[in-house]
Amino acid sequence: MADFHGSYEPDDVCFLLKVIEMEPTPVEQKERLIQSGARHYSEMLSKEREPAPSYLQLFHQAFDRNRLKMAKDIKGLAQALGQLHPDGLILVSLARAGTPIGVLLKRALKRIGLDCPHYSVSIIRDRGIDECALDEIRSRHPNQPIRFIDGWTGKGAISHELSGAVTRYNESRSTQLDTTLVVLTDLAGTAGLSAGYDDYLIPSALLNSVVSGLVSRTILNDEFIRPGDYHGCLFLDELITHDLSRWFVDGFDDLIDACVPTVIDVEQSARLRRGADTVACIRDIARTYECSDLNRIKPGVGEATRALLRRMPKVLLIRDRHSEDVEHLIHLANTRGIDWHERPDLAFSAVTVIATLGHRHKPWPVD
């Protein structure tokens, strides 16, 4: 099978995903099926449309405003990874929010003399990581260290999923892969390596496939994915005229060369404090909005954005309505008729709470 690169340059990333075709599920129907427990979120996709011009303008504003900080963070992480793995490493980003971050790290590492292969693979909450993809990577690069890349942590669900899944993989394969995430910002305090803990707007979080190689969210549906297959995705080439994937990563090249890198705390000494703040904030929101299902709370500007784009939200909470990093969220909420409230005490720039459309599942103790 030929390698799949989405709409990226072949040298930037190899997606270890099975490209399929699948009919879309309307958002409200998908929400009811998820919340009733009838279907897992990874079994369905809703139709993805091109971003509206007014929303795209907000993306470009965020790109102009935050790309210097993001470039510093990328450069700092690349230098830290280079120090930790001076003989090289394999970058494995988590599709698809981690994909552009992985591309940028690959390019930054190459600038300091490390030409690291970059793969993007699927991990799905409650289903684990794609073990077939990991097997393929290890067969191509035996004995090379692997580091898993994502954009950010929110509640830490994917960090915990990764840790459990890779631990099981290590036990079954007698390997010792690192079980932790490398991220730009670690809001949950659960990553192994991060550039910091600020809830700032990573511009790629505003868009879906058009900034991630025209690849959909990953799919694990028995109707399409057989034993031995990679997890699936759609290649949304109908959006090719709106694609910004290469433009986005190319926009950092000169900046990463020129900027002073973020100094990375390799010991991650602030991680426990950040984690405690996150837990306290989530518990307070869970009590206030009677959320017995933690999965309905989407903290951090990145997760809040994705929830407003894909889900059926109940309310948007923002820490500071005047912050430019939440301007797009207020725009989305107003466009969709969703209530939003200012909460200066939030531990995050923003939090989206998903509406209850069916009976709740997977109870979470809020006391």
N, C-alpha and C positions, 0 to 999 in steps of 0.2 A: 504494500500500500504506500502510495506517495505521501510524503510529509505534507501537512496542512499548515499554512501560515496565515490564514485569514486574509486581511487586506494589508498586512505588514510586509516589509521587506523580508525575504527568506532568512537573512542572517540575524534578524531581530528576535525571532521567536518561532518555535515549533509547537503548535497545539496538538497534544495527544488526545484528540476527541474524534468521535464518530459523527460525521455530518449526516443528518437525517432530514426528512420532511415530515411535518406534523401540523395538523389543523390547530389554530389558536383557540383558547378557551376564554370567553369574556371575563373581565376582571371580577365582576360581582359573583358570577358562578364559581370562578376559581376560589374566591374568598370563602364562599359557603362550603365548598368541598373540603378545603383545608381545615376550617374551623370545626366542621362536623366530624373530622377524622376519616371521611370517605376516601380522600386522596391525599397523597403527600405532595408538597409544593413542587418537588422535583419532577413530578409526572406530567406537569402541565405548563404551558406558556401562553401568555396573552399576546396579542398582536402588538408589535413595536412599530411606532410611527416616527416620522422624522420630527425633530424638535421644531417648535413654533419659532418664527423669527424673533419675537420678543424675548423668548426664553434663551435662544441662542446668543442674543446680545448679552444676557446676564452671564452666560458661560465665558464669553470673551472678556468681559469685565473682570470676572474672577481670575481668569488666566493671567491677565495683565497685572492684577493686584497681588497675586500669591505665587507667581512662578519663581520669583527670586528666593523666597523662603523654601519652596519645594526643591529648587535646584541645590540650595545649600544642604538640605537634608539628604538628598540623593548622593551628593558628593561625600558628605560625612559618613553615610552608611557604606558607600563603596570603599572608602578608606578603611573603615573598621573591619569590613569583611576581608579586605586584602591583608590586614594585619592578622586576623584570625586564621586565614587560610592562604598563606603565602605561596603554596604550591598549586593553587587553583581550586575551583569548586564548580558545582553545577547549580544553576539557579532554577528553581521550580516555582513558578508563580501560580497562584490559585485563580483560575479563570472565574470571572473575567475582570473583577475590580483590581486584582493583583497584576494583570497582564501588562498594562502600560508602565507600572512601577518596575516590573521585571525588565522590560525593554530598556528603560532609563538606567537601571543599575548595570545591566550588561554593557551598555555603551560607556558608562562612567568607569567601570572596572577595566575595560579595554584601554582607556586613557592612561591607566596606571600600570599597564603591562600584563593584565590578566584577561585572556580571551576565554570567557566562560560560556559554555553552552547554556541556552535558556529554553526551557520547556514550560508550557502552561497546561495544567491538568485540572481536573474537576475534584472538588470536595463538596459534599452535600451534608447538611445538618441531619443528624440521626441516621445517615447512611454511610458515612465515612469517605475516605479518599479512594480514588481510582487505583486499585492495586495493579491492574494490568498495565496502566501507564507507568507506575513506579518500576514494575518488572522490566519494561522496555528501556527505561532510562538507565537502570543498573546494568542491563545487558550491553548497552552502548558504551557505558562509562564505568566499568567495574572498579570498585575501590575508591572512587572519587567522592569526596564529601558533598552532600546535598543540603542546600538551605532553602526553606520554603518562604515565599514572598507574598505579601498582601499589602493593600493600601493602608489599612488602619484596623484597629480593634474597636468594637462598640461595647457590647456586654461581655465579650470574650467567648461567645458560643463557638465560633470557628476555631479559636485557639484551643479550646477544650476538645472539640471534635478532632482536630489535627493530632493533638497529643495522644488521645486514646487510639485513633486509627493507626498512627505510625508505630505506637507501642505494640499493638497487635501484629502489625506487619513485621516489625523487627523480631518478634517472638516466633512467627511462622516461617520467616526466612533466615533466621539466625544472623541478622544484620544489626547495625547500630546507627541507624539514621537519626539525625537530630530531630527531635519531636516538636521544636518550637518555631514560632513565626518571626520573620523580620518584617517590620512595618515602618512607615513614615511616622505615624503617631499612634501611641498605645493608650487609648482612653480607658481600657479595661484593666490595664496593669497586668496583662497576661502574656505579652510577647517575650521572646527571648532576647531580641535586640530591636531597639527603636531609636529614632532621632529625637524623640521627645514625647510630651503628653498633652500638647495644646490641641484643643478642638478647633482646628482651622480648616478652611474649605479647600480640600484638594480638588482642583478644577475638574479632573476627570470623573469625580463622583457625580457631577451634574448630568452627565450623559450616559447612555447605555452602549449599544453596540457601535455607534458611530465614533466612539473614542477607544474602542476595544477590539479593533480588527474585524468589525462587522459580524462578531460572534455573539450568539444569544446566550442567555443564562444556561447553565448546563442542565442536562436532562437525564433522569434515570427512570425509564419506563419500560417494563418488561415487553411491551408490544413492539418496541424498537431496538432495545438493547439486550443482546443475548449473552450468555456466559462466554467469557473470553473477549468480548467487545470492550473498547473504551466507553466511558460515559459519553452521552450524545450532546449535540448542539445543532442549532440551525445556522447556516451561513446566510446572512441577510443581505445578499448582493443587490436586492432591489433598492437598498438605501445607499448605493455606491456614490451617487451624486452628492450625498450629504456627509460622506465619510470624512472624519477629521483625525483618524488614527495616526497616520504618518505625520500629518501637520503638527499634531500635539507633541509627539516625542521629538520631532526635528526642532521645535521651538525652544528646546532646552540646551542644544548643543553648545552654542557660543557662551551661554550663561554659565553652564557648569564649568567650562574652561576658566572663566574669569572670576567666579565668585569665591569667597572665603567659606570653607565648609563648616557646617554645624559640628561642634565638638561633641562626639558621642560618648556618653557615659556607659562604657562597656559593662560595668558592674550593675547598671540600671538601678541605682540606689533609691530613686524616687518611686519605683514601681509599686511597692506595697502601699504607700500612701495614696497613690492614684487609684489603685484597686479598691481601697476602703471607701474612698469618696464615691466611686462609681456604684458600689453595692448599696451604700446608704441612699443615694439619689434614686436608684431603681426601686428600692423597697418603698420609699416615700410615694413615688408615682404609682406604684402598684396598689398601695392602700387608697390613695386619693381617687383613682379611677377604677377600683375594684377589678384589677387585672390578676386573676389567679394563674393566667398563662403568661409567663415571662416573655414568650416569643412575640407577644403583641406590643411590647415596648421596644422602640427602635431609637437608641440614644446616639448622639453625635451627629454633626451636620451631614456626614456622608450617609449614614444609615437612615436618618430622617428624610433625606432627599430621595433615596431609593424607595422608601415606603410611600412617599407622596406620588412618585411616578408609577408605582406598580400595584399598590394595594388599595384598600378601602379604609382610609384613616378616620378616626373619631375626632382627634384634636391634635394640633401642633403646639408645642410649648417652646418658647424661645427665651433666652436669657436677656438679650438686649435688642430691642426692635430697631435700634439705630445702627447696629452692626452691619457692615456691607456683606459679611459672610452669610447672613440669613435673608438677604434681600430676595434671592430667588425662591426661598421657601415661602415667604409671605406672598410672593407672586403666584406660586403654585397653589397655595391654600385658598387665596382669593379666587383664582380661576376655577377651582373645583368646589367652591362653596363650603370649605372646611373651616371650622372655628379655630382660632389661634389666640394664645394668651401669653403675656409676658411674665416670666418667672425669674426675677433677678437672683434667686437662690440656687438655680440649677447648677449642677456640676458640669454641664455640657452647654455648648452654644445653642443646641436645639435637640428636642426629642419629639418623635411622632408616636402617638398611641393608636394602634389599629382598632377599628370598631369591631364589636362582637356581632356577627351575622348569624351564627348558629350556636349550638351548645359548645362550651369550652372543653378543651381536652388538655391532657398533660398538666394537671394542677401543679401550681408552684406555691410553696408556703411563703406568705408575705410577712408572717410574724416571726 
